[in-house]
Amino acid sequence: MELQCTVRETELWCAIDGELDMAVADQFFREVTAAIPADCTLIVFDMQKVPFIDSTGIGKLIRLIMQSQKQAIKCQVIHCHEELAEVMRLMGLFELLKNDRASGA
């Protein structure tokens, strides 16, 4: 997995390339956490190049979203392919984002 985090004013855009599974979930969590700017208002997770995510990867993503929301940082998950979006729906990830914007397309 490769992670490209880009700060755009008060937003953090995270483009993930590769599988987000138990082998890389901790690294993913650490890198995103370290990249969050102090004045962050939005984190966008671009899942376009994620072919697979396991329960550990979803767990870390959920943890990031919950921690961010406690700090009044909104989160979006964008560009999920249909199978990935279905797994995320089943695991309750999009329910967490109901006040934010979640997009499977």
C-alpha positions, 0 to 999 in steps of 0.5 A: 500500500502506498499513501499520498497525503496532500494538505489543501488549505484546511483539508487533508486528502489521502489517496490510497493505492493498494490493499488496506489489510492487516499487513499495512493497517497500522502504518496507514493509521500512523501516516494519516494521523501524522499528516493531519494539520492542526487546523484541519476541517476535512479529511478525504479518503480516496479509495479509487486504487484500493482493490481490497480492504479487510476488517483490520483496515476498515477498523483503522479507517473507522478509528480515524473517522471517529477520532476526527469527528471528536475533533470536529473534523468531517470525513469523506470516503470517495471513489469506492468501487462497488464491492468495496463500498458494499463491504464498507456499508456492511461494516457500518462505515457509511453509517458513521459518515451519515452527517458527513458525506460518503460516496461510493462512486 
